[in-house]
């Protein structure tokens, strides 16, 4: 595989979006407190349930 090398002038900034309070928002628009909180988030991969959920009957 050929390694691609770029100069800094050829690079493009990537915007990271995340879901906050039910809607998507760019991380660059977060205030300082929310940016700090974002750094401590844990990322996980949601897997399918092995057993069906049992719901309570009213």
C-alpha atoms as a printed R data frame, in Angstrom:
   type eleno elety resid chain resno       x       y      z
1  ATOM     1    CA   UNK     A     1   0.000   0.000  0.000
2  ATOM     2    CA   UNK     A     2   1.298   3.437 -0.916
3  ATOM     3    CA   UNK     A     3   1.656   5.916  1.934
4  ATOM     4    CA   UNK     A     4   0.111   9.314  1.192
5  ATOM     5    CA   UNK     A     5   1.860  12.331  2.651
6  ATOM     6    CA   UNK     A     6   0.338  15.795  2.669
7  ATOM     7    CA   UNK     A     7   1.765  19.207  3.432
8  ATOM     8    CA   UNK     A     8  -0.041  21.201  6.107
9  ATOM     9    CA   UNK     A     9  -1.260  23.585  3.378
10 ATOM    10    CA   UNK     A    10  -2.988  20.639  1.618
11 ATOM    11    CA   UNK     A    11  -4.875  19.468  4.699
12 ATOM    12    CA   UNK     A    12  -8.482  20.304  5.487
13 ATOM    13    CA   UNK     A    13  -9.987  20.662  8.959
14 ATOM    14    CA   UNK     A    14 -12.563  18.013  9.835
15 ATOM    15    CA   UNK     A    15 -15.641  19.039 11.788
16 ATOM    16    CA   UNK     A    16 -16.711  16.602 14.503
17 ATOM    17    CA   UNK     A    17 -20.443  16.501 15.306
18 ATOM    18    CA   UNK     A    18 -22.037  14.795 18.280
19 ATOM    19    CA   UNK     A    19 -25.528  14.379 19.680
20 ATOM    20    CA   UNK     A    20 -26.343  16.565 22.656
21 ATOM    21    CA   UNK     A    21 -29.742  16.715 24.358
22 ATOM    22    CA   UNK     A    22 -31.463  15.005 21.413
23 ATOM    23    CA   UNK     A    23 -29.981  16.960 18.513
24 ATOM    24    CA   UNK     A    24 -26.678  17.046 16.621
25 ATOM    25    CA   UNK     A    25 -24.251  19.906 17.101
26 ATOM    26    CA   UNK     A    26 -20.653  20.621 15.998
27 ATOM    27    CA   UNK     A    27 -18.126  20.214 18.808
28 ATOM    28    CA   UNK     A    28 -16.409  23.442 17.723
29 ATOM    29    CA   UNK     A    29 -19.520  25.370 18.880
30 ATOM    30    CA   UNK     A    30 -19.408  23.952 22.414
31 ATOM    31    CA   UNK     A    31 -18.591  26.240 25.337
32 ATOM    32    CA   UNK     A    32 -15.475  25.433 27.405
33 ATOM    33    CA   UNK     A    33 -17.403  23.353 29.951
34 ATOM    34    CA   UNK     A    34 -19.095  21.204 27.304
35 ATOM    35    CA   UNK     A    35 -15.762  20.705 25.455
36 ATOM    36    CA   UNK     A    36 -14.196  19.486 28.689
37 ATOM    37    CA   UNK     A    37 -17.125  17.124 29.285
38 ATOM    38    CA   UNK     A    38 -16.856  15.828 25.699
39 ATOM    39    CA   UNK     A    39 -13.216  14.808 26.286
40 ATOM    40    CA   UNK     A    40 -14.275  12.520 29.170
41 ATOM    41    CA   UNK     A    41 -17.056  10.718 27.302
42 ATOM    42    CA   UNK     A    42 -16.803   6.972 26.957
43 ATOM    43    CA   UNK     A    43 -17.397   5.541 23.502
44 ATOM    44    CA   UNK     A    44 -19.016   2.155 23.142
45 ATOM    45    CA   UNK     A    45 -20.401  -0.098 20.469
46 ATOM    46    CA   UNK     A    46 -23.986  -1.068 21.025
47 ATOM    47    CA   UNK     A    47 -24.600  -4.745 20.406
48 ATOM    48    CA   UNK     A    48 -27.837  -6.547 19.746
49 ATOM    49    CA   UNK     A    49 -29.757  -7.855 22.715
50 ATOM    50    CA   UNK     A    50 -29.239 -11.535 23.318
51 ATOM    51    CA   UNK     A    51 -32.656 -11.946 24.975
52 ATOM    52    CA   UNK     A    52 -35.885 -10.097 24.134
53 ATOM    53    CA   UNK     A    53 -36.941  -7.448 26.644
54 ATOM    54    CA   UNK     A    54 -39.779  -8.300 29.036
55 ATOM    55    CA   UNK     A    55 -42.204  -5.439 29.518
56 ATOM    56    CA   UNK     A    56 -44.335  -4.921 32.607
57 ATOM    57    CA   UNK     A    57 -48.069  -5.254 32.173
58 ATOM    58    CA   UNK     A    58 -50.228  -2.528 33.740
